[in-house]
Amino acid sequence: MSPSLDRIDLKILRLLQADGRMNNAEIAKRVNTSAATCHRRTQRLFDEGYISGVHAQIAPEKVGRGSLVIVGVVLDRSTPESFAAFEAAAQAMPTMLDCHLVAGDFDYFLKIRVRDMADFNRLHSNTLIALPGVRQTRTFFVMKEVVDNAPMDL
């Protein structure tokens, strides 16, 4: 834990992580500070990068993206240029949720949301295998999301 975070800062982080819509007055009440003090602390947490954003969690099935797919990608070369080209192309994909450079048998793991298997087949045929430097992909269709975007233990 960072030495610049005290127990009140950590409690603010836990509260916002659990409910990003919680208003300042409610947070202040729960951490037992004034609203002004709580606002200053929360703003500092943003300013210092402890909080990088507040986002709504969209129900994927409600917006036609009910299928979650993890794709392992192996590139044909391990050079800074090939990594940069692949990453730029991956960032431009609207269905891409996450793209992680990893150690091991794959170079990247991609987390992608699609409508269904046919939708993924189109994406794979038209986009994934055409990404710069892709030599091989291995696809994993998620059967059940046991833990997804769990809050960090602070």
N, C-alpha and C positions, 0 to 999 in steps of 0.2 A: 504494500500500500504506500502511496505517496506520502511523504512526511508533511506536505502542505494541506492534506485533507484531515480535518478533525471529525469527530463523531457526528456533528451536525451536518457537515458536508456529505458524509457517507449516507446519512439518513435521507437527505434531499435527493441524492443520486438513486437510492433504492426506491423512493416514492415515485420519482419521475420515470424510472425504468418500469415500474409496475403500471403506471397510468400517466402517460405523457400529456393528457388533457387536464390534469389536476391544476387548479388555479393557485396562484401565489398565496392567497389568504388561507386556503386549506393546508397547503404545505407548511406555512408559518405556524399555523395552529398545531399541526402534528409534530413539528420539530421544536415547538415551544420558544419561538422567537417572534419579534415584531414583523409585520409584513415588509417594512422597509429593509430590515436586516436580511430577511429571507430573500428579497428581490436582489439585493447586492450580492449575496452569496451565490445565488443561482446564476446571475449574470457573470460573475467571476468564473464559475464552473464552465460556462459557455466560452468565455473569452480565453481561458487557459486550455481549452480543448478537451476537458473531461467529458463534456457533452458535445457530441458532434452533430446532433440533429434530433428532431422529434418527428416521428412518422406515424401515419395511420397504418394499421395492419388490415389489409384488404382480404376478404374471404375469396380465395382463388376460384372456387367453384361458382360463385355468384357472378364472376366476370368472364366466365368461359375459359378458365385456365386451371381446371381441376386436376390435371396430371402433372406430377413432379418427376423430373428426369435428372439423374446425375450422369454426366458424361466424363469419362477419363480420356484425356487427349495426350498423344505422344507426338512430338514434333520431329521433323526429319533432321534438324540441326539444333544444337544447343549453343547458340550465339546470342549476344545481346540484340543484334539486329532482328533475328528470327523471333525472339521473345517479344520485342517491341512491336513488330508487325502483327503478330498474333494477338497481343493484348489490345492493340488499337482496334482491330477488327471485332474482337469479342465485345469490347465496350460499346460498339455501334449496334449490337444485336438487341432489339427491343424485348425479346423473350428471355434474355439473360438476367438471372437474379444475382448470381455470384460467379466469380472466376478466380480461382486460387492457384498460384504457382506452388507446386508441392515437390517434395523429395520422394524418391522411390521409383516404382515402375512406370508412373505417368509423369508428364510435365505439368499438366493442369487438371483440375477438377472443375467442371462447370455445373452449375445448378440452374436448371431451365424449367420454366412453366409453360405448358402447352394445353390445348383443349383435350386431345386424346392421342392415341397411338398413330392414327392416320396423319394428324397434324404434325407430330414429331417426325414421321417418315418424310413428309414434305420438307420440313426444316433440315433434316439430316441430308437429304438428297440435294437440296438447293443451296444450303448455306454452310452447314458444319464441315462437310468434307472439302468445301472450297475455301475454308479459312486458310490464311497464309501459313505454309509450312507444316500442315497437318499430314502426318504419315499414317496414324492409326487412331481410331476411337473405339472405346468400349462403353456401351450404354447400359445403365441400370435404371429400370423403372421402379419407382418407389411404391411399394405395396401398402405401407402404412407409415404415417409420420408420427413416430413415437415421441420425439422431442424435436421441436422446431423453434429456432430463435428464442431459446430459454434465456431468462435474465441472468446476468453474471452474478455470482455470489460475491457480494461486497461486504 
